[in-house]
Every structure is written in C-alpha cells, then in structure tokens.
Amino acid sequence: MMISVIVVSYNVREFVKQCLQSLNRAHFTGQVEIVVVDNDSYDGTAEMVRRQFPEVHLVVNQSNRGFAAAANQGMAASNGEFVLLLNPDTIVEEQTLQVLADYLRAHPEAGCVGPKILNSDGSLQAACKRSFPKPWVALTRLLGLAALFPKSRLFARYNLTYLDPDQTHIVEAVSGSCMCLPRRVLEEIGPMDEAFFLFGEDLDYYYRIGQAGYQVVYHPATQIVHYKGESIKTAPFDNLRAFYEAMEIFSAKYDSLSGGLITRSIIRLGIRLRSWMAYTRSYLATFSSLLIDTGVIGAAFFLMVLVRFLPDPLNRTRDMLINYAPVVAVYVVLWLAIGGLFQIYGRYVLSYSRALIASFIGFLVIATLTYLYQDVAYSRIVLVLASALVAVMLPGWRLVVHVLQAGHKVGDSYRARRPSLFSRRAIIMGSGPESRRIGRLLLRRPDKGLDLIGYVDDHPGPEGSLRDILPFLGRTQELRELVRKFRLQEVIVPAERFTTGQLMALLERTRDLHLLFRMVPHQDEVMLGKANVEQFGDVPFVNLEATLYRRFHLLSKRLFDLLASGLLLLTLLLPLPFIFLVYGLERQTVWSVEGQQRRIWLLRRGREGLRRLPLLGSIFKGDLSFVGGELVPITEPDPQLLFKPGITGLTQLRRNASEPEVARSYQHYYLQHQSLTFDVEILLKALFRI
C-alpha cells in the first residue's frame, strides 16, 4: 500500500521543513511518497528541499500557478493508492496517514476523509467540518447567528458546531488543509478546477465528490496542527479579494446550489465594497488633509467674523455668520482647488512650504474676486485677518506633524507598528547590501514620512541572505499586485541596481499606478528624469516621475486640445467642405496606445501640414492630440506608443528618430517633461518648420 502526500508551497520555507519532518516521523505500514510542488518561491524553499530532503519528489514552477494547478501537478506526478493533499503550514501526528488510509480502505463509499484540525494553541479549528456556502448558511454566519447559537441546527450549519467534534460525521466539506482521497475517486472526478487560483477549489472538489455518489467524511480519530493563514501571508495579492472572487466563481458554477443571481449579486457587491474600502484607505491622507484644511479655512473666517462683529448686538453677529456662510464656502473651494494644483492633497500632503505658497496665492485670488464681483465681497478686515490666519494654520498643522514624526511620536512603523496617517508607503527595489543600507538609514528618519514596507527583487540571493529589519515582499514582475496589496505610493531604487533601460521599462509598465520613483544616485552618477533632488538624511533622492500621467497635466492637455481644435473647426466651418471637395479625403488606420487602433481622415493631396487638416476632428473627439506620438499606419509594426498619437510631437521634430531605440528615448523624455508650455513650444517649432 502506498500513500502519496502532495504539498504545495509558496514562500513558507520553515513551515515546509517542519511539515516534511513530521511526515518523516509518520508510522505507516506501506510506502510514503512525498511530492512538493513549489510555486516559484523566492525564499529558498526549493533549495532547502533539495538539500535536506533528497528523497522528496520536487516540482518547481517558474511562476505562481495557484493552488489548484499546482495540486494537479502533484497528483499527476504521484503513484499512491491514496492521495493526501496537505498544506505546508501543518504538522501531522505519527498515525495520521495510517488512520486516514485505513478508513478509506474500510469504507469504499467514502470519497474523501479529513481529520480533526487544531490551531497552534490546541483549540479546535472550526473549518475542519462545514457546509457549502448556501444563501441561508452564509447569511446566518454573516449576521453572527452562528456564533450566538453554536448548538443550533438552524443557525450553526456553516461550521456544523452543533455536531460532536469527537465523533465521525458525514459532512458536505472538510478542511482543504488536509484531505485524503482514494486514487480511484480522483481518477473518476478528474483534476481540480484551475479557474480557482486560491480558495474555493476544495469546495468545488467536495461538491463534485458528492455528485459522483461518494461521501465526504470528518474523522477525528487522528488530528493535525494547522497554522492557519501562514501559507498565504506572503502572497503578493489581496487574499480577501481572492476569496470573494473564488466564491463568485463557485456561485456561478453551481447556480442552483448558491441561490442564483441574487447570491452572485451579493458576492459582487462584496467585491466592489472591498475595492472601495481599499481605495478609501489608499487616499485616507488626502481625505483627511482636505477635511483639516476645510476646517482650518472655515474656522479662520468664523473666528474673524466674531472678532469683527462681536461689539455689535448678538443678533447681528449671528446674521453675519448665516448670510456669509455661502461666501465662505466659495472661498474654501477656491483655496482647496489652489492647494490641489500644488499637490498638497496628493504627493506633497505634508509640505508646509507648498501650503504656505498655496495659501498666499489663494488670498490673492480671493482678494481679486471680491474686488471684481461685489456680490461676494467680504469685509476687507475679515478677509485680510482670516487670510493671515490661514497662512499660519495651513502650513502650521503640517509642521506639527513633522515635529511629532521627528520625535518618534507618529510615523515610526518599524518600532511602534503604527505608521502615521500622512506617511507614504514605500518599498525598496533590490535586496543587496546597498538596498539594505538605504533601508536602515531611512528607518532612522521617521520625520521624512516614509513608511517602508520591505524589499522587492528579481534575484533575492541565496537562502538566509534576506534576514533583515524589513521583509522581502516579492519579485519585480509582481509589483502591480504588491502596489494594490500594500497600497504603495513610492518606490526607492538604488542606482547601481538598475540600468537606465530597465528603469524606463519599469516606469512604463507601472505608469497607470501613479507611483513616485526615487532614485538614490551612485556617487556622481546622473540618471534620466527631472532634476528634482531631495535629501533624506544621508540619502539623496532623484525623483523620477511620468509628468504626463499626472491628473493636472492630463486635464490641461485635454482642455487645450478641446478648446484649440474646437476654435479652429469653428473658424474653418465654411471653407472646410470646399477644401474636402477639392482635395478629397482618404481614411487610414493608425496605431495608438497599448496596441489600440484609431481610424483617421487625411486629405488625398497637398502639403503635409494641409493634408492633416481633417485631424482636427479626431483631436476634438479625443482620439488624437496636437502633440503626441507618431502617426504610424497599422501596415507597419506597432511602435508601442506611450501616449496618444498627435499631429506633431518631439519624435516628429527629430530627423534622427527613425531608429526605434531613438524614438523610444524621445517618448520617455516627453513622458517625463510634458507641460502645456512644452507642448506650445513643440507646436511653434512644427509650424515654423512647415
């Protein structure tokens, strides 16, 4: 008799070692075959298994294929009469394999058996016996009725807590952390459904076992310890979202079981709510600073109104507050809008210098507004005094936060485990000595508002080389998932770790994530990017950012295109039909961003500038821009544009841009330096050249 144990691992090296050691101590009358499928771990799991457990059959994937796909690989590579799927964060008793195999051999009607499962503190893990998430079962759990009435057959069906945990029971599902099946059942029902990346694949399997006419059995004659959640802690994705998505797949697959459209709608609502909550947390600093500044500006005017009118009867003061409340609201909106232009509600939320400049410009704008429009005119004394107070308080509270951070009162997440509300979550690219040196230096400076999360690297180094204050989070190709999971805002890159080409490729891949890349120069090395240098203690930063993707620049560029093309089209409204009739029109399809295609119209003949006259319509529509990438027909290879094609652009102005590498470098330069004035400069040069 042979039993095959399948262990799927992902970055839990120490738990895998502990699990395999417990399996080696197992008492089994037959042969034990162990198959470990490693889902591209970066913590040295595969090397450890090869070195310390040479008898184990090791399958190493080049990417994280998910649990179901890896389990299928393990089952296909195994040969045992019985197959035990076992989580790596478990410890099995010596007799567990024997007890489970004996039960399946003695009960041919059983298609799957699971043992009693204990938490690390010895308590019973409720998920070792449970029901399918039918609408009523899920509702009683969500409402807390299952916890209030654990012995009720009506309310406690989710984890079947009304059943005696020391008795064998036929159930709908056992824990996926330890499930044992006969080979004949496995071959009959087929492999696991790989549509389930993580979570839900076990429920799907149990349901299919039941549909095939077999029983799923909870058998507490043996037990294991399960360190619940350890095997997914290091996953670079949102585990809760993955769970919701698995439940959505399950409910869609078994419509009658799940309650149909209503249940799926509830699950989708849960996913949207989860995404909205993550979005809200990501922008909590923005929302909080907006609320604080709104309160500061409103309070300043409220206080100055009281100071100005308190000598008068109380009724007049109250009337003034009521009558001018809408005016103050207008002032608040204007001030906040100006602050937004200076990004004090985004990247520079704690910049007191920008807040001071924004408050001064806000005063000038509001003073001009009250002079031009008497309907919103305010008492000059109130306006001046309130503006002075705003100029002190807007940067003032930001300065207070800086002082608290410098005193380790807030923002020191490494020591206090409570990062500041206004800290910026950051990672360090690379995991070598230079990256760890930068990490240690930055951890000493909580006053700079950086909440360091950990390291990201494609080549983390040999086993044991990553022991440091900060954890290793994952590989570069997982950066998008890590940004969403940890709500990252900044990426710190040692210059010696990346070539310019690698860095530009990384900026391009993550352009929609609005990350700020901070380059730490190596000695006097000059990197591509804007010359925006900051000093963080002993660490100099060169900020690299795709200016074009800032919301302000995107909005200003689109408004310019819309207004300018609209004005030109209106001016040429009468002669345009005659021009089209004389010169004729031809249609072309050109490449746009991300491999998309756009249809455009050109005049059949005439000078190049005249032929592009019909493109004004495409600009007004939003398919093109005045300044953008090249207009490349789809008959030619995709130029992989980083932004919309345009009538002209930096690449079009350069005669030497015919080489793809040169054209790409011009695209990157424009991406990092775009502004409305730069666009006007390019347009003027194009016009004079014509």
C-alpha positions in Angstrom: 0.0 0.0 0.0 1.3 3.4 -0.9 0.1 6.9 0.1 1.2 10.0 -1.8 1.3 13.2 0.1 1.1 16.4 -2.0 2.4 19.6 -0.5 2.0 22.9 -2.4 4.4 25.6 -1.2 4.9 29.3 -1.7 7.4 31.2 0.4 7.0 29.2 3.6 10.3 27.5 3.8 10.4 27.0 7.5 6.9 25.6 7.6 7.6 23.3 4.7 10.7 22.0 6.6 8.6 21.4 9.7 5.8 19.7 7.7 8.2 17.3 6.0 9.9 16.5 9.3 6.6 15.5 10.8 5.8 13.3 7.7 9.2 11.6 8.1 8.1 10.6 11.6 4.9 9.1 10.4 4.1 5.5 11.2 2.8 3.8 8.0 2.8 0.1 7.2 3.2 0.8 3.5 5.3 3.2 1.4 5.0 7.0 1.8 5.6 9.1 -1.3 6.0 12.9 -0.8 5.6 15.4 -3.7 6.4 19.0 -3.1 5.2 21.5 -5.8 6.9 24.9 -5.3 5.0 27.8 -6.9 8.1 29.9 -7.7 9.1 30.7 -4.1 11.8 33.3 -3.6 12.7 32.3 0.0 14.9 29.3 -0.9 12.2 26.7 -0.4 13.3 24.6 -3.4 17.0 24.7 -2.4 16.1 23.7 1.2 14.1 20.7 0.0 16.8 19.5 -2.4 19.5 19.7 0.3 17.7 18.4 3.4 15.0 16.1 1.9 16.6 14.5 -1.2 14.1 11.7 -1.1 11.2 14.1 -1.8 9.9 14.4 -5.4 10.3 18.2 -6.1 8.4 20.0 -8.8 9.5 23.6 -9.3 7.3 26.1 -11.2 8.6 29.2 -12.9 5.6 31.2 -11.8 2.9 31.1 -9.2 0.3 28.9 -10.9 -2.2 28.9 -7.9 -3.1 26.1 -5.6 -5.4 24.1 -7.9 -3.0 24.0 -10.8 0.0 23.0 -8.5 -2.1 20.4 -6.7 -3.0 18.9 -10.1 0.7 18.8 -11.0 1.4 16.9 -7.7 -1.4 14.4 -8.2 -0.3 13.7 -11.7 3.3 13.1 -10.5 2.2 10.8 -7.7 1.6 7.0 -7.8 0.0 6.1 -4.5 -3.3 4.2 -3.9 -4.3 7.1 -1.7 -3.6 10.8 -2.2 -3.3 13.2 0.7 -3.4 16.9 -0.1 -1.6 18.7 2.7 -1.0 22.4 3.4 2.7 23.2 4.1 1.8 25.0 7.4 0.7 21.8 9.1 2.1 19.2 11.5 0.7 15.7 11.3 0.5 13.1 14.1 2.6 9.9 13.6 -0.6 7.8 13.0 -2.5 10.3 10.8 -1.5 8.8 7.4 -2.4 5.3 8.6 -5.7 6.2 10.2 -6.9 8.1 7.1 -5.8 5.3 4.6 -7.3 2.6 6.8 -10.7 4.5 7.0 -10.8 4.9 3.2 -9.9 1.2 2.6 -12.6 0.1 5.1 -15.3 2.4 3.7 -15.4 2.3 -0.1 -18.4 4.6 -0.1 -16.1 7.4 1.3 -14.7 9.6 -1.5 -12.7 11.9 0.9 -11.8 12.0 4.6 -10.4 14.7 6.7 -9.1 14.6 10.3 -9.7 16.8 13.4 -7.7 20.0 12.9 -6.2 22.1 15.8 -5.0 25.6 15.9 -1.4 26.2 17.2 -2.9 26.9 20.7 -4.6 23.5 20.8 -8.1 24.8 20.1 -10.4 23.2 17.5 -10.2 24.8 14.1 -13.9 25.3 13.1 -13.3 24.8 9.4 -12.4 21.1 9.8 -16.1 20.3 9.1 -18.5 22.6 7.4 -21.3 23.1 4.8 -21.4 24.6 1.4 -22.0 28.4 1.4 -25.7 28.3 0.5 -27.6 31.6 1.0 -29.1 30.7 4.4 -25.9 29.2 5.7 -23.8 32.2 4.6 -26.4 34.7 6.0 -26.5 33.2 9.5 -22.8 33.4 9.6 -22.6 37.0 8.4 -25.3 38.1 10.8 -23.5 36.4 13.7 -26.3 34.0 14.5 -23.9 31.0 14.1 -21.7 32.4 16.9 -24.7 33.3 19.1 -26.3 29.9 18.7 -23.4 27.4 18.1 -25.5 24.4 19.1 -28.5 25.3 16.8 -29.0 23.1 13.8 -30.8 26.0 12.2 -28.2 28.7 12.7 -24.9 26.8 13.1 -24.7 25.0 9.8 -21.7 26.8 8.4 -19.1 25.1 10.6 -21.5 22.5 12.0 -20.7 23.4 15.5 -23.7 21.5 16.8 -22.0 18.2 15.9 -19.8 16.5 18.4 -16.2 17.2 17.3 -15.0 13.9 18.7 -17.4 11.8 16.6 -17.1 10.8 12.9 -19.7 12.5 10.7 -20.7 12.6 7.1 -20.4 16.3 6.1 -20.5 18.4 3.0 -16.9 19.6 3.3 -13.8 19.2 5.4 -10.8 21.5 5.6 -8.8 21.8 2.4 -5.6 21.9 4.5 -5.7 18.1 4.9 -7.9 16.0 2.6 -7.3 12.3 1.7 -8.8 10.6 -1.4 -8.6 7.1 -3.0 -6.8 7.2 -6.3 -9.9 5.6 -8.0 -12.1 8.5 -6.9 -9.5 11.1 -8.0 -9.4 9.5 -11.5 -13.2 9.3 -11.7 -13.9 13.0 -10.9 -10.8 14.4 -12.6 -8.4 17.2 -11.6 -9.2 20.3 -9.6 -10.7 23.2 -11.4 -7.9 25.6 -12.2 -10.3 28.5 -12.6 -9.9 28.7 -8.8 -6.5 30.3 -8.3 -6.7 30.3 -4.5 -9.6 29.4 -2.2 -12.8 27.6 -3.4 -11.1 24.8 -5.2 -11.6 22.4 -2.2 -15.3 23.3 -2.0 -15.6 22.6 -5.7 -13.9 19.3 -5.3 -16.1 18.2 -2.4 -19.2 19.1 -4.3 -18.0 17.0 -7.3 -17.2 14.1 -5.0 -20.8 14.2 -3.6 -22.2 14.5 -7.2 -20.3 11.3 -8.1 -22.1 9.5 -5.3 -19.4 9.4 -2.7 -19.3 10.6 0.9 -17.1 13.4 2.4 -16.2 12.3 6.0 -15.0 14.1 9.1 -12.9 11.5 11.0 -11.5 12.8 14.4 -9.6 9.6 15.2 -6.5 11.5 14.3 -5.5 15.1 14.3 -3.1 17.6 12.8 -2.0 21.2 13.8 -2.7 23.9 11.2 -1.0 27.3 11.4 -3.9 28.9 9.6 -3.1 31.6 7.0 0.7 31.2 7.1 0.8 29.7 3.6 -0.9 32.8 2.1 0.6 35.7 4.1 3.4 36.3 1.6 1.2 36.1 -1.4 1.5 39.4 -3.5 -2.2 39.8 -3.9 -5.2 40.7 -1.8 -6.2 37.5 -0.1 -9.7 38.7 0.9 -10.4 39.8 -2.7 -9.2 36.4 -3.9 -11.6 34.7 -1.5 -14.5 36.8 -2.8 -13.7 36.1 -6.4 -13.4 32.4 -5.6 -16.9 32.5 -4.1 -18.2 34.3 -7.1 -16.8 31.6 -9.4 -18.3 28.9 -7.2 -21.7 30.5 -7.1 -21.7 31.0 -10.9 -20.7 27.4 -11.4 -23.3 25.9 -9.2 -26.3 28.2 -9.7 -28.9 26.1 -8.0 -26.7 25.5 -5.0 -25.7 29.1 -4.5 -29.1 30.7 -4.8 -28.6 32.0 -8.3 -28.5 35.6 -9.4 -29.2 37.2 -6.0 -26.3 35.4 -4.3 -23.9 36.3 -7.1 -25.1 39.9 -6.9 -24.4 40.0 -3.2 -20.9 38.5 -3.8 -20.1 41.0 -6.5 -21.3 43.8 -4.2 -18.9 42.5 -1.5 -16.0 42.6 -4.0 -16.9 46.2 -5.0 -17.2 47.2 -1.4 -13.9 45.6 -0.6 -12.3 47.5 -3.5 -13.9 50.8 -2.4 -12.6 50.3 1.1 -9.1 49.7 -0.2 -9.4 52.8 -2.3 -10.6 54.8 0.6 -7.7 53.6 2.8 -5.2 54.5 0.0 -6.5 58.0 -0.1 -7.1 58.5 3.6 -4.3 61.0 3.9 -5.8 63.0 1.0 -9.3 62.9 2.5 -8.0 63.8 6.0 -5.9 66.7 4.8 -8.8 68.1 2.8 -11.1 67.9 5.9 -8.5 69.5 8.1 -7.8 72.3 5.6 -11.5 72.8 5.1 -12.0 73.1 8.9 -9.0 75.5 9.2 -10.2 77.9 6.5 -13.8 77.8 7.7 -12.7 78.3 11.3 -10.4 81.2 10.4 -13.3 83.1 8.7 -15.7 82.2 11.5 -13.3 83.5 14.1 -12.6 86.7 12.3 -16.3 87.4 11.8 -16.8 87.0 15.6 -13.8 89.3 16.2 -15.1 91.9 13.7 -18.8 92.0 14.8 -18.7 91.0 18.5 -19.0 94.6 19.6 -22.4 94.7 17.9 -25.6 93.1 19.3 -25.6 89.3 19.2 -28.3 89.1 16.5 -26.2 91.0 14.0 -23.2 88.6 14.6 -25.5 85.6 14.0 -27.0 87.2 10.9 -23.5 87.8 9.5 -22.5 84.2 10.1 -25.6 83.0 8.3 -25.6 85.5 5.4 -21.9 85.0 4.6 -21.7 81.2 5.0 -22.2 80.6 1.3 -19.5 83.1 0.5 -17.1 81.4 2.9 -18.0 78.1 1.2 -16.9 79.6 -2.1 -13.6 80.8 -0.6 -13.0 77.3 0.9 -13.5 75.6 -2.5 -11.2 78.1 -4.2 -8.5 77.7 -1.6 -8.7 73.9 -1.8 -8.6 74.0 -5.6 -5.4 76.1 -5.5 -3.9 73.7 -2.9 -4.8 70.8 -5.2 -2.8 72.5 -8.0 0.2 72.5 -5.7 -0.5 68.8 -4.9 -0.8 69.3 -1.1 -3.6 66.8 -1.2 -1.6 64.2 -3.0 2.1 63.6 -3.2 3.1 66.6 -1.0 0.4 66.3 1.6 2.8 67.4 4.4 4.7 70.1 2.5 4.4 73.2 4.6 6.3 75.3 2.0 3.7 74.4 -0.7 0.9 75.0 1.8 2.2 78.5 2.6 2.5 79.4 -1.1 -1.0 78.0 -1.8 -2.5 80.0 1.0 -0.8 83.2 -0.3 -2.0 82.7 -3.8 -5.4 81.8 -2.5 -5.5 85.1 -0.8 -4.6 87.0 -4.0 -7.2 85.1 -6.0 -10.0 85.7 -3.4 -9.0 89.4 -3.0 -9.2 89.9 -6.7 -12.5 88.1 -6.8 -14.1 90.3 -4.1 -12.8 93.4 -6.0 -14.3 92.3 -9.3 -17.6 90.8 -8.0 -19.2 92.9 -5.3 -21.8 90.2 -4.7 -19.2 88.0 -3.0 -17.3 90.9 -1.4 -16.4 90.5 2.2 -15.4 92.8 5.0 -11.8 93.7 4.0 -10.6 93.4 7.6 -12.1 89.9 7.9 -10.6 88.9 4.6 -7.1 90.1 5.5 -7.1 88.8 9.0 -8.6 85.4 8.1 -6.1 85.0 5.2 -3.3 85.7 7.6 -4.6 83.1 10.0 -5.0 80.6 7.1 -1.4 81.3 6.0 -0.3 80.4 9.5 -2.6 77.4 10.2 -2.4 75.6 6.8 1.4 75.0 6.9 1.3 75.1 10.8 -0.5 71.8 11.3 1.7 70.1 8.7 4.8 71.4 10.6 3.3 69.9 13.8 3.0 66.5 12.2 6.7 66.8 11.1 7.7 67.6 14.7 5.8 64.6 16.0 7.4 62.3 13.4 10.8 63.6 14.3 10.1 62.8 17.9 9.0 59.3 17.0 5.5 60.1 18.2 4.0 59.1 14.9 5.1 57.5 11.7 7.7 55.1 13.1 6.0 51.9 11.9 9.1 49.7 12.5 9.3 50.5 16.2 5.7 51.5 17.0 3.8 49.4 14.5 1.5 52.4 13.9 2.5 54.3 10.8 1.4 57.9 10.6 -1.8 58.8 8.8 0.2 61.0 6.5 3.1 58.7 5.9 3.8 57.5 2.3 4.1 53.7 1.9 7.2 52.8 0.1 9.3 49.8 -1.0 13.0 49.4 -1.9 13.9 47.8 -5.2 16.7 45.3 -4.7 17.8 43.3 -1.7 21.5 43.6 -1.8 23.8 45.3 0.7 23.2 48.8 -0.8 19.4 48.4 -0.6 19.6 47.2 3.0 21.9 50.1 3.8 19.4 52.6 2.4 16.6 50.8 4.3 18.4 51.1 7.6 19.2 54.8 7.0 15.6 55.6 6.2 14.2 53.8 9.2 16.1 56.2 11.4 14.3 59.2 9.8 10.6 58.8 10.6 10.3 62.6 10.3 10.5 62.2 6.5 7.1 60.5 6.4 8.2 57.3 4.6 6.6 54.1 5.9 9.0 51.4 4.5 7.2 48.1 3.8 10.0 45.9 2.5 12.2 44.8 -0.4 11.3 43.7 -4.0 13.9 42.0 -6.2 14.0 39.5 -9.1 17.1 37.8 -7.6 16.8 37.8 -3.8 20.0 35.8 -3.4 20.8 32.5 -1.6 18.9 31.2 1.3 19.5 33.1 4.5 20.7 36.3 2.8 17.5 38.2 3.3 17.4 38.3 7.1 17.0 42.0 7.7 14.8 44.5 9.6 12.5 44.8 6.6 10.9 41.7 5.0 11.3 40.6 1.4 7.9 41.0 -0.4 8.3 39.6 -3.9 9.7 39.9 -7.4 9.6 42.9 -9.8 7.0 41.2 -12.0 4.6 41.2 -9.0 5.0 44.9 -8.4 1.4 45.7 -9.7 -0.1 43.2 -7.2 2.1 44.4 -4.4 1.1 48.0 -5.0 -2.6 47.0 -4.6 -2.0 44.8 -1.6 0.1 47.2 0.4 -1.3 50.4 -1.1 2.2 51.6 -2.1 2.9 55.2 -3.2 6.7 55.3 -3.7 9.4 53.1 -5.0 13.1 53.7 -3.9 15.6 52.4 -6.4 19.4 52.3 -5.8 21.1 53.4 -9.0 23.5 50.5 -9.0 20.6 48.0 -9.0 19.0 49.0 -12.4 20.3 50.1 -15.7 18.6 53.1 -17.3 16.8 50.9 -19.8 15.5 48.6 -17.0 14.2 51.6 -15.0 12.5 53.1 -18.0 10.8 49.8 -18.8 9.6 49.6 -15.1 8.3 53.2 -15.3 6.4 52.3 -18.5 4.8 49.1 -17.1 3.6 50.9 -14.0 2.6 54.3 -15.5 -1.1 53.9 -14.6 -0.3 53.2 -10.9 0.8 56.8 -10.2 3.9 55.8 -8.3 6.8 58.1 -7.5 10.1 56.5 -8.2 13.0 57.9 -6.1 16.5 57.1 -7.5 19.3 57.0 -5.0 22.3 58.1 -7.1 25.5 56.1 -7.0 28.3 58.6 -6.3 28.0 61.3 -9.0 26.0 59.2 -11.5 23.4 61.2 -13.5 20.2 59.4 -14.2 17.4 60.2 -16.7 14.5 62.1 -15.2 13.6 65.5 -13.8 16.3 67.2 -11.8 14.3 67.2 -8.6 16.7 66.2 -5.9 15.7 65.8 -2.2 17.9 65.0 0.8 16.5 62.4 3.3 19.1 62.4 6.0 22.2 60.7 4.5 20.2 59.5 1.4 19.9 61.8 -1.7 16.9 61.1 -3.8 16.4 62.0 -7.5 12.6 61.9 -8.2 11.7 60.2 -11.5 8.1 60.6 -12.5 6.0 60.5 -15.6 4.8 64.1 -15.6 2.3 63.4 -18.4 0.3 61.0 -16.3 -0.4 63.5 -13.5 -4.1 64.3 -13.5 -3.4 68.0 -13.7 -1.3 67.7 -16.9 -3.7 65.2 -18.4 -6.6 67.6 -17.8 -4.8 70.7 -19.0 -3.6 68.9 -22.1 -7.1 67.6 -22.9 -8.7 71.1 -22.3 -6.1 72.7 -24.6 -6.8 70.1 -27.4 -10.5 70.5 -26.9 -10.6 74.3 -26.9 -8.0 74.8 -29.7 -9.4 72.2 -32.1 -13.0 73.5 -31.4 -12.0 77.1 -32.1 -10.1 76.1 -35.3 -13.0 73.9 -36.5 -15.5 76.8 -35.8 -13.2 79.2 -37.7 -12.9 76.9 -40.7 -16.6 75.8 -40.7 -17.4 77.4 -44.0 -14.3 76.6 -46.1 -13.8 73.0 -44.8 -16.5 71.4 -47.1 -14.9 73.2 -50.1 -11.4 72.0 -49.1 -12.6 68.4 -48.7 -14.3 68.6 -52.1 -11.2 69.9 -53.9 -8.6 67.8 -52.3 -10.6 64.7 -51.5 -10.4 62.5 -48.3 -8.8 59.2 -47.6 -9.2 57.0 -44.5 -6.3 55.5 -42.6 -6.0 53.3 -39.5 -3.1 54.1 -37.2 -1.6 52.7 -34.0 -2.5 54.2 -30.7 -1.5 53.4 -27.1 -1.4 49.7 -25.8 -1.8 48.3 -29.3 -5.1 50.0 -29.9 -6.1 51.3 -33.4 -7.7 54.6 -34.4 -9.3 55.5 -37.8 -8.4 58.9 -39.1 -9.1 61.0 -42.2 -6.5 62.8 -44.3 -6.6 64.9 -47.5 -5.6 62.9 -50.5 -3.1 65.5 -51.7 -1.4 68.8 -50.8 1.4 69.6 -48.4 1.8 67.5 -45.3 0.5 70.2 -43.0 -2.6 70.8 -45.1 -3.2 67.0 -45.5 -3.5 66.7 -41.7 -6.3 69.4 -41.5 -9.1 66.8 -41.0 -7.3 65.5 -37.9 -8.8 68.4 -36.0 -11.9 66.4 -35.7 -10.0 63.4 -34.2 -8.4 65.8 -31.7 -11.7 67.3 -30.8 -13.1 63.7 -30.3 -10.1 62.7 -28.2 -8.6 60.1 -30.4 -5.5 62.3 -31.1 -3.7 65.2 -29.6 -2.0 68.2 -31.1 1.3 67.0 -29.5 1.8 63.3 -29.2 3.3 60.2 -30.7 3.9 59.4 -34.4 1.0 58.6 -36.7 2.1 55.1 -37.7 -0.2 53.1 -40.1 -1.2 49.6 -39.0 0.6 48.3 -42.1 3.8 49.0 -40.1 4.9 47.3 -36.9 3.3 48.6 -33.7 5.5 51.4 -32.3 4.2 50.8 -28.8 3.2 54.4 -28.1 3.2 55.5 -24.5 0.7 58.3 -25.2 -1.9 59.3 -27.9 -0.6 59.9 -31.4 -0.5 63.6 -32.4 -0.3 65.9 -35.4 3.2 66.7 -34.3 5.5 65.8 -31.4 9.0 65.6 -30.1 9.7 62.4 -32.2 8.4 64.0 -35.4 10.6 67.1 -35.0 13.8 65.0 -34.7 15.2 63.8 -38.0 17.2 61.1 -36.3 14.2 59.4 -34.7 13.7 56.8 -37.3 15.5 54.2 -35.2 13.1 52.5 -32.8 15.5 53.0 -29.8 16.0 56.7 -30.5 12.2 57.2 -31.0 11.6 55.4 -27.7 14.1 57.6 -25.8 12.2 60.7 -27.2 9.0 59.2 -25.9 10.4 58.7 -22.5 11.8 62.3 -22.4 8.4 63.8 -23.4 6.7 61.5 -20.9 8.8 62.9 -18.0 8.9 66.6 -19.1 5.5 67.2 -20.6 3.7 70.5 -19.8 1.4 72.9 -21.6 4.3 75.3 -22.3 6.4 72.4 -23.6 3.5 71.5 -25.9 3.2 75.0 -27.2 6.9 75.2 -27.8 6.7 71.9 -29.9 3.8 73.3 -31.8 5.5 76.5 -32.7 8.7 74.7 -33.9 6.5 72.4 -36.0 4.7 75.4 -37.5 7.9 77.3 -38.3 9.4 74.2 -39.8 6.4 73.9 -42.1 
